Amino acid sequence: MAKILLVDDEKSIRKTLRDILEMEKYKVDEAVDGFECLVKVKQNSYDIIILDIKMPKMDGMEAIDRLQELSPDTPIIMISGHGTIDTAVEAVKKGAFDFIQKPMDLNRLLITIRNAMDKSCLITEKKTLQKKVSKVKTVEMIGGSKSLKQIRDTIERVGPTDARVLITGKNGTGKELVARQLHVMSNRKDGPMIEVNCAAIPSELIESELFGHKKGSFTSAHKDRAGKFELANGGTLFLDEIGDMSLGAQAKVLRALQESRITRVGGDKDLTVDVRVVAATNKNLRDEIAKGNFREDLYHRLAVIIVEVPSLNERAEDIPALVEYFINQICGEYGMAPKKIANTAIKELQGLDWTGNIRELRNVVERLIILSKDDITKKDVQMYVTPSSGKDSGIIRLIDQFSDLNSLQEYISKEYNKTKGLAVV
């Protein structure tokens, strides 16, 4: 049951409002002036405060300044029988959710309370999400290859700064892992890390996803919603596959990076954000700029530091360590003792073409664990992995390269059109 604090020096108004609010199933506390209001807020938590302006001892305008310090997330609805437009504007500037003139329209008051409750729910939801995302799951970067050592060294140097980083590399190489390591090494590690897959969000929704929206700004906007920039405030925002972002969204991201301010879709109020942006792409953004698909000014804003993640084929010497890591991880998930793998099987894996990179390797190791008997042998690799081992293995390896069915279907469609002699853009 939502709890409301009603602050007014007129007993008759308090009684009338209390009766109405209790009929609406709200729990109501009362205070006769601003001073008593502050005492009650220190002792209890409230979902909404209804605050009169003209009161003895401490009026509402003075009280709201103190309330912003004591309980900044609690929506405050100001009421007054002596208010003017200037008074209303000043109250909103001080942080009031709304201003209602006496004698009050009770329907408007109830609607305002419901809207204020929506805001309280959004704030609670935001804090819950921030707690979840702040516990960033980190995974050790496995391997001792020269290229991986260079990436580790770059992360150690760049991580503690606020420099923006652009991570490049093919699908499945571990770009997300590099972004997580950058966050963990940064001074923002205690803040949230918010991840956005720009390729997975429809272009018409990407702006709402990043910047949030106001209620009623479009058909399905039933309430105010904070965007990823707001949720990442004080932390890191990871924009994965930024090369797939629409030009309209790119312009707004550029403004956010330049001015550290955003505006919600359908809103007219600027919000200040303190966010470190790390971006990743599997595309050549220079080529995309030449094609007119990516803004050059945004590229230069993002690419302060560029980290290129090598493909698995370029770091085949890391395969033994990666296979051992995946065996221990996957067997642990299945609740079984780790299986042994023969050196000849490892060498066989090192000789394969890993077009799906680390993601494909993990899927292959899981398949070998399930299908092999006591130990994983070279014969198991040849039977269940090597392309020439059977007519079905080719499609299995193709599936391993993609993280979701939509990506696989898009790839198959393009390849089919190529065989039909069609130009696919």
N, C-alpha and C positions, 0 to 999 in steps of 0.2 A: 504494500500500500504506500503510495507516494505521500511524502510528508511536507506540509507547507507551513511556513512561518508568516503570520499575518501581523503587520506592525502598523497601528493607527491609534491615535490618542482618543478617538471618539468611540465610546463603548457600543453605541447603537450600530455603527457601521461594522465593527468587529463581530457583533452578534449575528447581523444579517448575513455577512459574508461567510461566517463560520457555518451557519445552518445550510447555506447553499453548497458550500464545498464538501461538507460531510455527507450531504445527499448524493454528491457525485463520487463518494467513496474515497475522499482524501482525508488524511489525518492532519489535524490543524492544531498548531500552537499559537499563542498570542503574546504580543509585547505592546506596551503602551507608548514607547518612545524609542529613539535610536540607541540610547544607552542600554536599555533592557534587551533590545534586539541583539546587540553585540555580545552581551553576556550569554544569551541563549545559543547563539551560533558557536561560541567557544565550548559550550557544554554538549551540544547536539549537532547532528548533521541534517541538513534539509535539502529537498529536491528543488524547491522554489521559495523565494522570499517576495512577499507582496508588501511594498514599503511606501508609506505616506510621506509626503514632503514636509508639510507644515506640522511640527510637533514640538513640545517643550523639551528642555534639557539638551537634546541633540536631534536636529532635524534630519530629514531623509537624505539631503544632499551631502551632509557631513558624514552620515552613517555609511553611504555607499562607498565613499573613499576608503573607509576602514574595512568594509566587507570585501573589497577587492583584494585586500591583503590577507584577511582571515580565510575567506572561502571564494577564491577567484573563479571557480568553475560553476558556482551556483547561480542560475539565472535570477535576475531581480526585475520585478515588474513594479514600476513607479506609479503611484496614484496621487491625485491632488485636485482640490476644488478651486485652487487659486493659480493654476498653471497657465503658462502662455506657450507659444511656439518656441520662444527662446529657452524657456525652462525645460521643455521636452527635449530640445536639441542638446542642451547641457547635460541632462540626465543620461541620454544615450551615449554622449561622448565619454562620460564617466564610467560607462560599462553596463548601463541598464539594458535589459532585453527589450523592453517596450515601455511606453508611457500611456496611461489611460486617464482621461479627464473625468472628474466627478460632476454630476451623478453618473455612475458607471452604467454602461450597457452590459448587462450580465452575460449575454450571449458572446459579446466580444471578449469579455474577461475570461470566460471558459475556453474559448478558442485560443486565446493568448497563452493560457496555462498549458493547454495540450501541446502547443507549439514549443513552449519552453521545456516541457517534459521531453519532447523529441530531441531538443538540444542536449539535455542532461544525459539521455540515453546514448547519443552520439559521442559525448565526451567520455562516458564510461567505456563505450566500445573502443574508442581510440586508445585509452589507457591500457585496456586489456590486450589489444593488438600490439601495442608498443612493448609490453612486458614479454609477450610471446616472441616477437621478432628480435628483441634485444638479446635473447639467448641464442645467438647465432651458432648453428651447428658447424663446427670446423672439422675438416678432415686433413690429415697430414698429406703433404705433397710427396708422393712416393717416387723414389728414384735418385740416382746420383750422376746422371748425364751432365755434360758441360752446359747444355742449354737450360736445363732445370736449375742448375746452380746459379746461372746468370739471372734467372727469374727470381730466385730466392733473394739474391743480393739486391736486385732492384726493389723488391717489396720491402726489405729492411731499410733501404734508404728513403723510399718514397712514402711508406706507410705512415710514419709519424707526422707528415706534413698534411696540408689540406689541398695539395695539388690534385687537379683532375687527371684521371687516368683513362686511356682508351686501350682496351684489351682486344687484340685481334687474333684470329685463328679459326681453323675449320671446326665444324660441328663435332662435339664429343671430345675435344682436346682438353677441357678442364678450365675454361675461361671463368666460369662461375666460382670455382675453387680459388682462383687467383684473386677475384674480387673479395671473397670472404677473408682471405688472408690479409689483404690490404686493410680491411675494416678492423680486424683483430689487432693489427700492428699499429693502428691509429690512436690518436688521443680521443677519438669518439667511440672507442670500443664498448663503453658502458651505455652508449645511446643505441637506438634501433638501427638495424640494417633492413631496408625494405627493398625487395626484388620485384622488378617489373619485366615481364617478357613482352616486348613491344610487338613481336611477330604473332603472338597468340591473342591479341586484343584487336577487335575490328576497328578500322580507321575512324569510324564515326563515334566510337566510345573512348578512344585513347586519351582525348583531352579531359574528359570527365574522370577517367581513371587516375590521371596524373595530378590534376589540379582540383578535383572535387566539383561539386555542383550545388546550386541552390534549389530548394524545393520549387517544383513547377517549371524549371528551366527547359525541360523536355518531357515527353509523354510519360515515361516511366520514373521520373524524378519525384517520388512521393515524399521525400524528406531531404533535408540538407545532408550532404555527405562530404567528409574530408577526403582529399586526394592523397596520393602517395607522397607528394612533396611535403604536405603537412605532417603525415605520419612519420616521415623520416627526419623531422626537425630535430636538430642536435645530433644527428647520426649520419648514416651513409645511404644514398639512393643508388641502387644498381640497375641501370637501364640495359637489359640484355637485348641483343639483336636490334640495336638502335637504327641500323641501316634500313629497317622495315617501317620506320615511323613516317607518318604523313608529313608533308611540308607545312601544313597548318600547325600541327603539334610541335614541329621543329622550331617554328618561329616563337611559340610561347615558351618552349624550353630555353631558347636563347635568351629571352627576356629575363627568365628566372635566374639564369646564370649571371647575367650582366648586373641585375639590380637586386638580386636576392629577394624578389617579391613575386607573388603569384596572384591571380584572380580566379575565383571559382567560376565555372560555366554558369551563365545567367546572373552572376553577381557584379557589383560595381565597386566593391571594397577591396583594396589591396591588402594582402596578408604577407607579412615579413617571414621569411624562412631561412634557417641556418642549416644548410645541407651540403655535404660533400658528394659530388656526383662521380660515379665510376660507370663507364659505359663499355659495352662489348659488342662485337659484330663479327660475322663470318664473311662479310662482303668487303670488297676493296672500295673504301669510301671515296678514294680519289676518282675511281671509275664512275661511281654513282654521282659525284659532283659534276663530272663531264657530261653525264646523261641528263642532268637537271633533276635528279631524284634526291639529292642531299645538299643542304646549304653549306657553302664553304666557310662562312663565318662561324657556324655552329661547330664544324669540324675543328677549326683552330681553337675554339673555346674548350672543346673536349680533349683534344690531343696534346695537352701540356706534356704528359708522359705517355709514351706508347709502349705497351708490353705485348710482344708477339709470342703466342704460345705455339710451340712446334707440334707437328703431327706425330702420332705414335711411330710412324715409319722413320721419322727423323731422330727418334730416341729409342731405337729398338733395344739398346743395352739396358733400358729400364724395365723391359718386359718381365724378366725373372722376379724382380722385387714386386712389381705390380701383381703378377699371378699369385705369389705367396700371400700378399695382402688380401687379395680378393678371395682366395681359398679360405683363409681364417675368418674373414668377414661373413661370407656366404654360409659356410658350415656352421658358424655360430648362430646365424639366423634360422637355420634348419634344425638346430639343436643336435648336431652330430659332430663327431670328432673330425678334425681337419684331415683331409685326404692328402696323401703324398703324391708328388708328380715327378716323373722321371726326367732326367736331364735331357734325354733325347726328345721328349715331348716338348720341353721348353724350347729347344733349338728349332723344332718343327714350327712352333708358334712364332718364333722370331723371323722365320723365313716367309711368313704370310704377308699379304698386302692389306694393311689395316685402314681401309677407307673410312670406317666408322670410328676409328681412334679408340680412346679409353673406354667409351661407352660400349663399343662393339666387343672389346676385349673382356670386359666384365660379363657381358651376356654369354660369351663363349665359355668362360670359366664356369659360370653357373650351369651351362648345359653339360659340360664335361663332368662336373661333380654329380649331376643327376644321372647321367647315362653310363658313366664308367662303373666298374666293379669296386675292387678294393683300392687300387691305385690308378692314377691317370697315366696312361702310357702313350707312346708315339702312335701306336695303332689306333688308340681312341681319338687322337687328334686327326689322324688321316680319315677315320670313319665318320666322325661327327662334325668336323670343321673344314678340312681341306676341300676347296671347291670341286676338285675332280673326283671326290669320293662318292658322289651320287648325284642323281638328277635333282634331288630336292635341296641339296646343300646351298646352291646358288641363291635361291629365294630366301633361305634361312639367313644367310650372311647379309642379304639385302635388308631384311627386316631388322637385323642387329644394328644397322647404321642409323636408324631413325628412332627418335624418342617417343613419337606418337604416330597414330594411324593416319592422321591428316597429312603429315609431312610425307609419309610413304606414298599415299594416294596421289599427291601432287607430283611427286617424282615420277611415278609410273605413268601418269597422264602425259607429262612432258616427253618422256622417252617414247611413248606410243605415237605421239604426234610427230616426233622426229622421223620415225620409221614411215610415216604416211607422207613425208615430204612437206610438212606444214611448218611455218615459221612460228616459233614460240618465243614470246617476249617475257 
